[in-house]
Amino acid sequence: MRIIDKYMLKSYLIRLISVFGICLFIFIIQTFWLFIDELAGKGLDIIIIGQFLVYYSPKLIPLVLPLSVLLASLMTFGTLSENYEFAAMKSTGISLQRALLGLSIFHILLGIGTFYFSNHVIPYGELKSYNLRKNLAKLKPTLAIREGIFNEIGQYNIKVEKKYGDNNRFLKNVIIHEYTPDKKNNIVIKADRGEMKNEPTDPNLKLVLYNGNRYEEFIPKKIQQRKRIPHAKVSFEEYEMNIDLSQFNNIDLNQENIKTSFRMQKINQLRTSIDTLESSFIEEKNIFYNNFSKISPISSWISKKKSYDKEAALPKQILDFIDTDENWKKSTVYKQAINKIRNSLNDLNAKKGQFFAYQKLINLHKITLQEKYTLLFVSLLLFLIGASLGAIIRKGGLGLPLVISVIIFLTYHYIGLFSKNAAEDSSISPLIATWLSTIILAPFSYILTRRASSDKGFISFYNIYSPILNLFKKLPFQKRA
């Protein structure tokens, strides 16, 4: 390695490590505030909180590293240009491409390292952080009742519109789903307001509800009797419930119950999952098509219609059949047809929602898989952009370079974010959506590197208005003048 490469690498790494540490610290603090409601008020020590943040931090690297590379490269090469060090290098015959060579090789190796990091460390961190978060949610459930959402506490699922009063012990508009021993939700309790009463040493939570109703469904044992499910409704002015909390804090925080999420899988696991899901999805659609074709009157009407000539229209034959008094009355047939079509449409809409969720899950697997490959190129492309801009604007420090870096990074980030969101509902291909921001960066980095190497500015206004001026001169009335 030559002296110039050592000097460039040293200058760059000092800024890269500093910027990376600062950005990672900022994102970790933002993560802490994001989950503050789930961590606060549960008596957690600093070790457990730090453990959660350490497990969660690997998934921040694909977001922090590109920003750090862009900012560090722009600051480094901006400072070199500002101090006329590039001018000194060019006077000795060292071009910008030669100055970028060592750092380009470093970023190729950095991209490979980031790829392996995303394939091994990030899935492990996701596995640990997700399960730890789920286990922490079970601690002190009285404090975990949040407004506006259902909170699962043992065999109860509680939702409140508002909490108020001392220690937020008063509740407004309470809805409780109580699970029966067979894990079915057959009991629902609604109340206008409620109050939580418990002592610090009491293992039970005493919940008193006021002005509400209790609904319970009774499932008949015989299948023939399940067409009409009886239920009971009881109104109350005051209803007292005791929820056992003795076992709630006996939680193993290292327990891992969920291991199959697509964010926890490596590349080979993702490929296997995608193949399995796609095969199951195709099989599910074929089964539904076959069943729907046999049951639905719409499909049978379509199949019969194809067998008739175009002149012998099937709707006319159906109307002729309805007009005969010997068979059905028109109103009866109309109602039956409408009911059958409505039921068929309801089945189609319900299945459409299920298929949409299934396809979205497959797309998320594909997006996660391709994201691991894009990390191979992002660092190098953003480095070339930052280095070229630094050589062009000739400004170091944290002023203008910071503003430019943030604008470029946000543009890159939101292009990728919007395209991935569109790919979830199959608006665009997951492959294109994941690589779109990288594809846009590639020509942009090439153009900037060429302009910086030839000592051209960021934008040449002459190249913009010169073709327009030449075209204006070629107009016929200009020649007559």
Backbone hydrogen bonds, N-H to C=O, Kabsch-Sander energy under -0.5 kcal/mol:
donor,donor_aa,acceptor,acceptor_aa,energy
6,K,2,R,-2.2
7,Y,3,I,-2.6
8,M,4,I,-2.4
9,L,5,D,-2.7
10,K,6,K,-2.5
11,S,7,Y,-2.4
12,Y,8,M,-2.3
13,L,9,L,-2.8
14,I,10,K,-1.9
15,R,11,S,-1.1
16,L,12,Y,-2.8
17,I,13,L,-2.7
18,S,14,I,-1.6
19,V,15,R,-3.0
20,F,16,L,-2.7
21,G,17,I,-2.3
22,I,18,S,-2.2
23,C,19,V,-2.8
24,L,20,F,-2.6
25,F,21,G,-2.1
26,I,22,I,-2.2
27,F,23,C,-2.4
28,I,24,L,-2.2
29,I,25,F,-2.2
30,Q,26,I,-2.2
31,T,27,F,-2.1
32,F,28,I,-2.4
33,W,29,I,-2.1
34,L,30,Q,-1.5
35,F,31,T,-1.7
36,I,33,W,-0.7
38,E,35,F,-0.7
39,L,35,F,-1.2
40,A,36,I,-2.6
42,K,39,L,-0.8
49,I,45,D,-1.8
50,G,46,I,-2.5
51,Q,47,I,-2.4
52,F,48,I,-2.2
53,L,49,I,-2.2
54,V,50,G,-2.3
55,Y,51,Q,-2.2
56,Y,52,F,-2.0
57,S,53,L,-1.8
59,K,56,Y,-0.9
60,L,57,S,-1.9
61,I,57,S,-0.6
61,I,58,P,-1.2
63,L,60,L,-1.2
64,V,60,L,-2.6
65,L,61,I,-2.9
67,L,63,L,-0.8
68,S,64,V,-2.4
69,V,65,L,-2.7
70,L,66,P,-2.3
71,L,67,L,-2.4
72,A,68,S,-2.8
73,S,69,V,-2.4
74,L,70,L,-2.0
75,M,71,L,-2.4
76,T,72,A,-2.6
77,F,73,S,-2.4
78,G,74,L,-1.7
79,T,75,M,-2.1
80,L,76,T,-2.0
81,S,77,F,-2.0
82,E,78,G,-2.4
83,N,79,T,-2.1
84,Y,81,S,-1.4
85,E,80,L,-2.4
86,F,80,L,-1.1
88,A,84,Y,-1.5
89,M,85,E,-2.1
90,K,86,F,-2.7
91,S,87,A,-1.7
92,T,88,A,-0.9
92,T,89,M,-0.7
93,G,90,K,-1.3
94,I,89,M,-2.6
95,S,93,G,-0.7
99,A,95,S,-1.9
100,L,96,L,-1.9
101,L,97,Q,-0.7
102,G,98,R,-0.6
104,S,100,L,-2.4
105,I,101,L,-2.2
106,F,102,G,-1.9
107,H,103,L,-2.0
108,I,104,S,-1.8
109,L,105,I,-2.1
110,L,106,F,-2.2
111,G,107,H,-2.4
112,I,108,I,-1.9
113,G,109,L,-2.4
114,T,110,L,-2.5
115,F,111,G,-2.0
116,Y,112,I,-2.1
117,F,113,G,-2.1
118,S,114,T,-2.6
119,N,115,F,-1.4
120,H,116,Y,-1.3
121,V,117,F,-1.2
122,I,117,F,-1.9
124,Y,120,H,-1.2
125,G,121,V,-2.8
126,E,122,I,-2.6
127,L,123,P,-2.2
128,K,124,Y,-2.3
129,S,125,G,-2.8
130,Y,126,E,-2.3
131,N,127,L,-1.7
132,L,128,K,-2.3
133,R,129,S,-2.2
134,K,130,Y,-2.1
135,N,131,N,-2.2
136,L,132,L,-2.4
137,A,133,R,-1.5
138,K,135,N,-1.0
139,L,136,L,-1.3
143,L,140,K,-1.5
144,A,140,K,-0.6
146,R,144,A,-1.1
148,G,160,V,-3.0
149,I,146,R,-0.8
151,N,158,I,-2.9
152,E,150,F,-0.5
153,I,151,N,-0.6
153,I,156,Y,-3.2
156,Y,153,I,-2.0
157,N,177,H,-1.9
158,I,151,N,-2.6
159,K,175,I,-2.5
160,V,146,R,-0.5
161,E,172,K,-2.4
161,E,173,N,-0.8
162,K,172,K,-1.1
164,Y,170,F,-2.2
168,N,165,G,-1.7
169,R,166,D,-1.5
170,F,164,Y,-2.1
171,L,194,G,-2.9
172,K,162,K,-2.0
173,N,192,D,-3.5
174,V,191,A,-2.1
175,I,159,K,-2.6
176,I,189,I,-3.0
177,H,157,N,-2.4
178,E,176,I,-0.6
178,E,187,I,-2.5
179,Y,155,Q,-2.9
179,Y,177,H,-0.5
180,T,184,K,-2.4
183,K,180,T,-2.5
186,N,178,E,-0.6
186,N,184,K,-1.3
187,I,178,E,-1.1
188,V,215,Y,-2.5
189,I,176,I,-2.8
190,K,213,N,-2.6
191,A,174,V,-2.3
192,D,210,Y,-1.1
192,D,211,N,-1.9
193,R,210,Y,-1.3
194,G,171,L,-2.3
195,E,208,V,-2.3
196,M,169,R,-2.5
197,K,195,E,-0.5
197,K,206,K,-3.6
202,D,199,E,-1.2
205,L,243,I,-3.1
206,K,197,K,-1.8
206,K,204,N,-0.6
207,L,205,L,-0.7
207,L,241,M,-3.1
208,V,195,E,-2.8
208,V,206,K,-0.6
209,L,207,L,-0.5
209,L,239,Y,-3.4
210,Y,193,R,-2.6
211,N,237,E,-1.3
212,G,236,F,-2.1
213,N,190,K,-2.4
214,R,234,V,-2.7
215,Y,188,V,-3.4
216,E,232,A,-2.1
217,E,186,N,-2.2
218,F,230,P,-2.8
219,I,217,E,-0.6
225,Q,222,K,-0.8
226,R,223,I,-1.5
227,K,224,Q,-0.5
228,R,225,Q,-0.7
229,I,227,K,-0.5
232,A,216,E,-2.9
234,V,214,R,-2.3
236,F,212,G,-2.5
239,Y,209,L,-2.8
241,M,207,L,-2.9
243,I,205,L,-2.8
243,I,241,M,-0.5
244,D,242,N,-0.6
245,L,203,P,-2.9
248,F,245,L,-1.0
249,N,245,L,-0.7
250,N,247,Q,-0.5
251,I,249,N,-1.7
253,L,251,I,-1.0
255,Q,252,D,-1.8
257,N,255,Q,-0.6
259,K,257,N,-0.6
264,M,261,S,-1.7
265,Q,262,F,-0.9
270,L,266,K,-2.7
271,R,267,I,-2.5
272,T,268,N,-1.9
273,S,269,Q,-2.5
274,I,270,L,-2.7
275,D,271,R,-2.2
276,T,272,T,-2.3
277,L,273,S,-2.9
278,E,274,I,-2.7
279,S,275,D,-2.1
280,S,276,T,-2.4
281,F,277,L,-2.5
282,I,278,E,-2.4
283,E,279,S,-2.2
284,E,280,S,-2.5
285,K,281,F,-2.2
286,N,282,I,-2.2
287,I,283,E,-2.3
288,F,284,E,-2.2
289,Y,285,K,-2.3
290,N,286,N,-2.4
291,N,287,I,-2.5
292,F,288,F,-2.8
293,S,289,Y,-2.2
294,K,290,N,-1.4
295,I,291,N,-1.9
296,S,292,F,-2.5
300,S,296,S,-1.3
301,W,297,P,-2.0
302,I,298,I,-2.0
303,S,299,S,-2.5
304,K,300,S,-2.1
305,K,301,W,-2.1
306,K,302,I,-1.7
307,S,303,S,-0.8
308,Y,304,K,-0.8
308,Y,305,K,-0.7
313,A,311,E,-1.6
317,Q,313,A,-1.2
318,I,314,L,-2.2
319,L,315,P,-2.2
320,D,316,K,-2.4
321,F,317,Q,-2.1
322,I,318,I,-2.0
323,D,319,L,-2.2
324,T,320,D,-0.8
327,N,324,T,-1.0
333,V,329,K,-2.3
334,Y,330,K,-2.9
335,K,331,S,-2.5
336,Q,332,T,-2.4
337,A,333,V,-2.7
338,I,334,Y,-2.7
339,N,335,K,-2.7
340,K,336,Q,-2.5
341,I,337,A,-2.5
342,R,338,I,-2.7
343,N,339,N,-2.5
344,S,340,K,-2.3
345,L,341,I,-2.6
346,N,342,R,-2.4
347,D,343,N,-2.3
348,L,344,S,-2.3
349,N,345,L,-2.8
350,A,346,N,-2.5
351,K,347,D,-2.5
352,K,348,L,-2.3
353,G,349,N,-1.9
354,Q,350,A,-1.7
355,F,351,K,-2.8
356,F,352,K,-2.3
357,A,353,G,-2.1
358,Y,354,Q,-2.2
359,Q,355,F,-2.8
360,K,356,F,-2.3
361,L,357,A,-2.0
362,I,358,Y,-1.9
363,N,359,Q,-2.5
364,L,360,K,-2.3
365,H,361,L,-1.8
366,K,362,I,-2.1
367,I,363,N,-2.7
368,T,364,L,-2.4
369,L,365,H,-2.0
370,Q,366,K,-2.4
371,E,367,I,-2.2
372,K,368,T,-0.9
372,K,369,L,-0.6
373,Y,369,L,-0.7
374,T,370,Q,-1.9
375,L,371,E,-1.1
376,L,373,Y,-1.6
377,F,374,T,-1.5
378,V,374,T,-1.7
379,S,375,L,-0.6
381,L,377,F,-2.4
382,L,378,V,-2.6
383,F,379,S,-1.9
384,L,380,L,-2.2
385,I,381,L,-2.1
386,G,382,L,-2.7
387,A,383,F,-3.0
388,S,384,L,-2.2
389,L,385,I,-2.5
390,G,386,G,-2.4
391,A,387,A,-2.1
392,I,388,S,-1.7
393,I,389,L,-3.1
394,R,390,G,-1.6
399,G,396,G,-0.5
403,V,399,G,-1.6
404,I,400,L,-2.6
405,S,401,P,-2.6
406,V,402,L,-2.3
407,I,403,V,-2.1
408,I,404,I,-2.6
409,F,405,S,-2.8
410,L,406,V,-2.6
411,T,407,I,-2.1
412,Y,408,I,-2.5
413,H,409,F,-3.1
414,Y,410,L,-2.8
415,I,411,T,-1.8
416,G,412,Y,-1.8
417,L,413,H,-2.4
418,F,414,Y,-2.7
419,S,415,I,-2.0
420,K,416,G,-2.0
421,N,417,L,-2.1
422,A,418,F,-2.0
423,A,419,S,-1.8
424,E,420,K,-1.3
425,D,421,N,-0.7
426,S,423,A,-1.5
427,S,422,A,-2.3
428,I,422,A,-0.6
433,A,429,S,-2.7
434,T,430,P,-2.1
435,W,431,L,-1.5
436,L,432,I,-1.1
439,I,435,W,-2.8
440,I,436,L,-2.1
441,L,437,S,-1.8
442,A,438,T,-1.8
444,F,440,I,-1.1
445,S,441,L,-2.9
446,Y,442,A,-2.0
447,I,443,P,-2.6
448,L,444,F,-2.1
449,T,445,S,-2.2
450,R,446,Y,-2.2
451,R,447,I,-2.3
452,A,448,L,-2.6
453,S,449,T,-2.1
454,S,450,R,-1.6
455,D,452,A,-1.2
456,K,451,R,-3.0
461,F,459,I,-0.8
464,I,460,S,-0.6
465,Y,461,F,-2.3
466,S,462,Y,-2.4
468,I,464,I,-0.5
469,L,465,Y,-2.4
470,N,466,S,-2.5
471,L,467,P,-2.0
472,F,468,I,-2.1
473,K,469,L,-1.7
474,K,470,N,-1.1
475,L,472,F,-0.9
478,Q,475,L,-0.7
479,K,475,L,-1.1
480,R,476,P,-1.8
481,A,477,F,-1.4
